């Protein structure tokens, strides 16, 4: 259980550790990378847009001039990009913290990734599933993997009969499915790692209602994104740096438990400081998690060597 209130100042020294953060050019990913760098970690900013990544790295260096940062390109919506990222990973670089954060939300019209997957599922979940499996040999014996889920997982459902929403598309429903899938993956991965006797831990976290660029695709019909809803969000929502705290807690706090899920401690888990978060019953369905794992291996062609 987190000491209250747990803040970025409570991050233990990360000197000697290497962290990889996907989607690190803005929002939660940037704030996570910034805090980890400030705590002494060597941080790899894994970004889709290298120009934005350079600006993010420059901003971190202005605050932490001695920060050990490197920039590597990845588009989690593309399996080819994910495979290239893993194939080009330096063999001597062990990964101690892997934060699966890159994401998009509420894409207004159905889009497919280059691999033929629904784009939100590809970006938020399938790319991260593949990346984790491909980077498995680079993980240190006590690595922590943190999957960034969402409050939205609570109303999500895995549509095994139409995973890519080819029949009827709903922007919010597709987003909820992707975040539920990522949480189910995090929990199932930790169960499998435990069964294999591994010291690697898989955890998950959510930022509550954080003001980020996740809705940048242009959908203004999503929750808290239009008219009065946007005004409410501006009042209830918290800055990205605050939203990143549960992620940082999961990644670094000695008391964070493997297989744990963390979020803000305020009303509805909308804002606040890290605490164990509520997990919807469908995310705890082990049979469904096993089925999702098998489907994900088939879709990505990635098999985990646990």
C-alpha positions as CSV (number, residue, x, y, z in Angstrom):
1,X,0.0,0.0,0.0
2,X,1.3,3.4,-0.9
3,X,2.3,5.9,1.8
4,X,-0.1,8.8,1.5
5,X,0.6,10.9,-0.4
6,X,3.2,9.1,-2.6
7,X,4.7,11.5,-5.1
8,X,7.6,11.5,-7.6
9,X,9.9,12.6,-4.7
10,X,9.4,9.1,-3.2
11,X,10.8,7.3,-6.3
12,X,13.8,5.3,-5.1
13,X,17.1,5.9,-6.8
14,X,17.0,4.4,-10.3
15,X,20.7,4.7,-10.9
16,X,22.1,1.8,-12.7
17,X,18.7,0.9,-14.2
18,X,17.5,1.2,-17.8
19,X,13.9,2.1,-18.5
20,X,12.0,2.0,-21.8
21,X,8.8,4.1,-22.1
22,X,6.6,3.9,-25.2
23,X,4.8,7.0,-26.2
24,X,7.3,9.1,-24.3
25,X,7.1,12.2,-26.4
26,X,4.0,13.7,-24.7
27,X,1.5,13.3,-21.9
28,X,1.8,10.4,-19.4
29,X,4.8,8.9,-21.3
30,X,6.8,12.1,-21.2
31,X,6.0,12.6,-17.5
32,X,7.0,9.0,-16.7
33,X,10.2,9.3,-18.6
34,X,11.0,12.7,-17.0
35,X,10.6,11.4,-13.5
36,X,12.5,8.2,-14.1
37,X,15.4,10.2,-15.7
38,X,15.3,12.6,-12.7
39,X,15.7,9.5,-10.4
40,X,18.8,8.5,-12.2
41,X,17.6,5.9,-14.7
42,X,18.9,5.6,-18.2
43,X,15.7,6.2,-20.2
44,X,14.9,5.1,-23.7
45,X,12.2,7.3,-25.2
46,X,10.4,4.9,-27.6
47,X,8.4,7.2,-29.9
48,X,6.6,7.2,-33.2
49,X,7.6,10.8,-34.1
50,X,11.3,11.3,-33.7
51,X,11.0,15.1,-34.0
52,X,8.6,15.2,-31.1
53,X,10.8,12.8,-29.3
54,X,13.8,15.1,-29.7
55,X,11.8,18.0,-28.3
56,X,10.8,15.9,-25.3
57,X,14.3,14.8,-24.7
58,X,15.5,18.4,-24.8
59,X,12.8,19.4,-22.3
60,X,13.9,16.6,-19.9
61,X,17.6,17.7,-20.3
62,X,16.7,21.3,-19.4
63,X,15.4,20.1,-16.1
64,X,17.9,17.3,-15.6
65,X,21.1,18.2,-17.5
66,X,22.8,14.9,-16.6
67,X,19.9,12.8,-17.8
68,X,21.0,9.6,-19.7
69,X,18.5,9.6,-22.5
70,X,18.3,7.9,-25.9
71,X,15.7,8.0,-28.6
72,X,14.4,5.1,-30.6
73,X,11.5,5.0,-33.1
74,X,8.6,2.6,-32.7
75,X,5.0,2.6,-34.0
76,X,3.1,0.1,-31.9
77,X,0.4,0.0,-34.6
78,X,2.9,-1.7,-36.9
79,X,4.2,-5.1,-36.2
80,X,7.1,-4.4,-38.6
81,X,8.1,-1.4,-36.6
82,X,7.8,-3.3,-33.3
83,X,9.9,-6.1,-34.7
84,X,12.5,-3.7,-36.0
85,X,12.7,-2.0,-32.6
86,X,13.3,-5.3,-30.9
87,X,15.8,-6.6,-33.6
88,X,17.9,-3.4,-33.3
89,X,17.9,-3.4,-29.5
90,X,21.6,-3.4,-28.3
91,X,22.4,-6.9,-26.9
92,X,24.3,-5.3,-23.9
93,X,21.3,-3.1,-22.8
94,X,19.4,-5.0,-20.1
95,X,15.9,-3.5,-19.5
96,X,14.9,-3.0,-15.9
97,X,11.6,-1.1,-16.4
98,X,9.4,-1.5,-19.4
99,X,6.4,0.9,-19.5
100,X,3.7,0.1,-22.1
101,X,2.1,3.5,-22.4
102,X,1.7,4.5,-26.1
103,X,-1.9,4.8,-27.0
104,X,-4.7,6.5,-28.9
105,X,-8.4,6.8,-28.0
106,X,-11.8,7.2,-29.5
107,X,-10.8,7.1,-33.2
108,X,-14.0,8.6,-34.8
109,X,-14.2,6.3,-37.8
110,X,-13.0,2.7,-37.9
111,X,-9.4,2.5,-39.2
112,X,-7.1,-0.5,-39.7
113,X,-3.5,-0.7,-39.0
114,X,-1.1,-1.8,-41.7
115,X,-1.5,-5.4,-40.4
116,X,-5.3,-5.3,-40.8
117,X,-6.1,-4.8,-37.1
118,X,-8.5,-2.3,-35.6
119,X,-6.2,0.7,-35.0
120,X,-6.9,1.2,-31.3
121,X,-6.5,-2.5,-30.5
122,X,-3.3,-2.5,-32.6
123,X,-1.7,0.6,-31.0
124,X,-2.8,0.1,-27.4
125,X,-2.6,-3.6,-27.0
126,X,-1.4,-5.9,-29.8
127,X,1.8,-3.9,-30.5
128,X,2.6,-3.9,-26.8
129,X,1.9,-7.7,-26.5
130,X,4.4,-8.3,-29.4
131,X,7.0,-5.8,-28.1
132,X,7.0,-7.5,-24.6
133,X,7.4,-10.9,-26.1
134,X,10.2,-9.8,-28.5
135,X,12.1,-8.0,-25.8
136,X,11.8,-10.8,-23.3
137,X,15.5,-11.9,-23.8
138,X,16.6,-8.3,-22.9
139,X,14.7,-8.1,-19.6
140,X,16.8,-8.2,-16.5
141,X,16.0,-10.9,-13.9
142,X,14.2,-8.5,-11.7
143,X,12.6,-6.3,-14.4
144,X,9.2,-4.7,-13.9
145,X,6.7,-4.4,-16.7
146,X,4.0,-1.8,-16.4
147,X,0.9,-1.8,-18.7
148,X,-1.0,1.5,-18.7
149,X,-4.7,0.7,-18.7
150,X,-7.7,3.0,-18.0
151,X,-10.8,3.5,-16.0
152,X,-12.5,2.7,-19.3
153,X,-11.6,-1.0,-18.9
154,X,-14.5,-1.4,-16.4
155,X,-17.1,-1.1,-19.2
156,X,-15.0,-2.9,-21.8
157,X,-15.7,-6.3,-23.3
158,X,-13.5,-8.5,-25.4
159,X,-15.5,-9.2,-28.6
160,X,-13.9,-12.5,-29.6
161,X,-16.4,-12.9,-32.4
162,X,-15.5,-9.5,-33.9
163,X,-12.3,-8.4,-32.3
164,X,-11.6,-5.8,-35.0
165,X,-15.1,-4.3,-35.1
166,X,-15.7,-5.0,-38.7
167,X,-19.4,-5.5,-38.3
168,X,-20.4,-2.5,-36.1
169,X,-17.8,0.0,-35.0
170,X,-18.0,2.1,-31.8
171,X,-15.1,4.4,-31.1
172,X,-15.5,4.3,-27.3
173,X,-16.3,0.6,-27.2
174,X,-13.2,-0.2,-29.2
175,X,-11.1,1.9,-26.9
176,X,-12.5,0.2,-23.8
177,X,-11.8,-3.2,-25.3
178,X,-8.2,-2.3,-26.0
179,X,-7.6,-1.1,-22.5
180,X,-9.3,-4.1,-21.0
181,X,-7.1,-6.3,-23.2
182,X,-4.0,-4.6,-21.9
183,X,-5.0,-5.1,-18.3
184,X,-5.9,-8.7,-18.8
185,X,-2.5,-9.2,-20.5
186,X,-0.7,-7.6,-17.6
187,X,-2.4,-9.9,-15.1
188,X,-2.0,-13.0,-17.2
189,X,1.6,-12.3,-17.9
190,X,2.4,-12.1,-14.2
191,X,0.6,-15.4,-13.6
192,X,2.7,-17.0,-16.3
193,X,5.9,-15.5,-15.0
194,X,5.2,-16.7,-11.5
195,X,4.4,-20.2,-12.8
196,X,7.8,-20.2,-14.6
197,X,9.6,-19.1,-11.4
198,X,10.7,-15.8,-12.9
199,X,11.6,-12.8,-10.8
200,X,10.2,-10.5,-13.5
201,X,7.1,-8.8,-12.4
202,X,4.1,-7.6,-14.5
203,X,1.9,-4.8,-13.1
204,X,-0.6,-2.4,-14.4
205,X,-1.7,1.2,-13.6
206,X,-4.2,3.8,-14.8
207,X,-3.9,7.6,-14.6
208,X,-7.5,8.4,-13.6
209,X,-8.8,11.3,-15.6
210,X,-5.6,12.9,-16.8
211,X,-5.4,15.8,-19.3
212,X,-3.3,14.4,-22.1
213,X,-3.2,14.2,-25.9
214,X,-4.7,10.7,-26.0
215,X,-7.9,12.1,-27.7
216,X,-5.9,14.0,-30.3
217,X,-7.3,11.9,-33.2
218,X,-10.1,14.3,-33.4
219,X,-13.1,12.6,-32.0
220,X,-15.0,15.1,-29.9
221,X,-17.9,12.8,-29.1
222,X,-15.9,10.9,-26.5
223,X,-16.5,11.2,-22.7
224,X,-15.5,14.6,-21.3
225,X,-14.4,15.9,-24.7
226,X,-17.4,18.1,-25.8
227,X,-19.1,21.2,-24.5
228,X,-20.1,20.9,-20.8
229,X,-18.3,17.6,-20.7
230,X,-15.0,19.3,-21.5
231,X,-15.6,21.9,-18.8
232,X,-16.3,19.1,-16.3
233,X,-13.1,17.3,-17.4
234,X,-11.1,20.5,-16.9
235,X,-12.3,20.6,-13.3
236,X,-12.1,16.9,-12.4
237,X,-9.2,15.9,-14.6
238,X,-5.6,16.2,-13.3
239,X,-2.4,17.2,-14.9
240,X,-0.4,14.5,-16.8
241,X,2.3,14.7,-14.1
242,X,-0.2,13.7,-11.5
243,X,-1.7,11.0,-13.7
244,X,1.7,9.5,-14.2
245,X,2.1,8.8,-10.4
246,X,0.4,5.4,-10.3
247,X,2.5,4.4,-13.3
248,X,5.7,5.5,-11.5
249,X,4.6,3.8,-8.3
250,X,4.0,0.5,-10.1
251,X,7.4,0.8,-11.9
252,X,9.5,1.8,-8.9
253,X,7.9,1.6,-5.4
254,X,9.4,-1.3,-3.4
255,X,5.9,-1.9,-1.9
256,X,4.2,-2.3,-5.2
257,X,3.1,-5.9,-5.6
258,X,3.6,-8.0,-8.7
259,X,0.3,-8.6,-10.4
260,X,-0.9,-5.3,-8.8
261,X,-3.1,-2.6,-10.4
262,X,-2.7,1.0,-9.3
263,X,-4.6,4.2,-9.8
264,X,-5.5,7.5,-8.0
265,X,-7.0,7.4,-4.5
266,X,-9.6,10.1,-5.0
267,X,-13.4,9.8,-5.7
268,X,-14.0,7.4,-8.6
269,X,-10.3,7.0,-8.9
270,X,-10.4,10.1,-11.0
271,X,-7.5,11.9,-9.4
272,X,-5.2,11.8,-6.5
273,X,-2.2,9.7,-5.3
274,X,-1.4,6.1,-6.0
275,X,-3.3,3.2,-4.4
276,X,-4.5,-0.3,-5.4
277,X,-7.2,0.2,-8.0
278,X,-10.4,-1.6,-8.6
279,X,-10.4,-4.3,-11.3
280,X,-13.5,-5.1,-13.2
281,X,-14.7,-8.8,-13.0
282,X,-14.2,-9.3,-16.7
283,X,-10.5,-8.5,-16.3
284,X,-10.2,-11.3,-13.8
285,X,-11.6,-13.9,-16.0
286,X,-8.7,-16.3,-16.4
287,X,-10.3,-18.4,-19.1
288,X,-10.9,-15.3,-21.2
289,X,-7.4,-14.1,-20.5
290,X,-6.0,-17.4,-21.7
291,X,-8.1,-17.2,-24.9
292,X,-7.0,-13.6,-25.5
293,X,-3.4,-14.7,-25.1
294,X,-3.7,-17.4,-27.7
295,X,-5.5,-15.1,-30.1
296,X,-2.8,-12.5,-29.6
297,X,0.0,-14.9,-30.3
298,X,-1.8,-16.0,-33.5
299,X,-2.4,-12.4,-34.7
300,X,1.1,-11.1,-33.9
301,X,3.1,-14.3,-34.6
302,X,4.9,-13.7,-31.3
303,X,5.4,-16.5,-28.8
304,X,6.7,-15.8,-25.3
305,X,9.7,-17.6,-24.0
306,X,8.9,-17.3,-20.3
